[in-house]
């Protein structure tokens, strides 16, 4: 299992950080010195913003690449196929652990939490893709909600890593949006349909989310409602 203590910075990156540290400018007494110092400070402030923006883009790309490309087959394509009970998230944790350890071999300590938070966010986006846009080969039953909740806890604790990983509060905040979707999967079809018809928002979700859950629901009531409500023609098969 991944341990934060395994994270080590490469010497090249250490040197790079040293080179990127902003110099301290001495403010002279003359107006020319003050003007020059102000110009230099503005230049380096702009450089700092550009560097931070570049770091943000790289970390976002890194998390997305790992989940949606490197782990696409076990995560995006095969998780919960043919059913939740037969393909649990535990199967994804090992390759995710390998990717995270490899990532921590090349990132510097000051960037660790930012990069790993991006991986957490990408993991949750991947899970939402599976739960809401999983395609016709994925179906969910209300009874699956308990297993889905267990899997979400496994993913959460993986990133907390027994207190050595990301702060628990940060992870909990990120996980909250997926937890709502899992909760909705546990509701009866009748409850989902009633909330969708009334657009009351009582269940805490928008109509699009409710519709996607109904489209993945393996019962005739959900199928009939979706076809009738949205005028979907019957299959010719």
JORA-V13006 format. One line per field, one symbol per residue. ss: DSSP state (~ for helix, > for strand, _ for the rest). phi: phi as a letter, one per 20 degrees, with the letter a starting at -180 (. if undefined). A space follows every 10 residues. Layout:
BEGIN
ss=???
phi=???
END
This chain:
BEGIN
ss=___~~~____ ~~~~~~~~~~ __________ ~~~~~~~~~~ ~~~~~~~~~~ ~~~~~~~~~~ ~~~~~~~~~~ _~~~~~~___ _________~ ~~~~~~~~~~ ~~~~____~~ ~~~~~~~~~~ ~~~~~~~~~~ ~~_______> _~~~~~~~~~ ~~~~~~~~~~ ~~~____~~~ ~~~~~~~~~~ ~~~~~___~~ ~~~~~~~~__ ______~~~~ ~~~~~_>__~ ~~~~~~~~~_ _______
phi=.fcffefcef gffffffffe fffeeeefee ffffffffff ffffffffff ffffffffff fffffffecf dgffefedfm debffebefg feffffffff fffffcdegf egffffffff ffffffffgf fdcenfedcc dgffgfffff ffffffffff lmnedfggff fgfffgffff fffffeefgg fffffffelf mfenceffff fffffeeebf fffffffffd lefffef
END
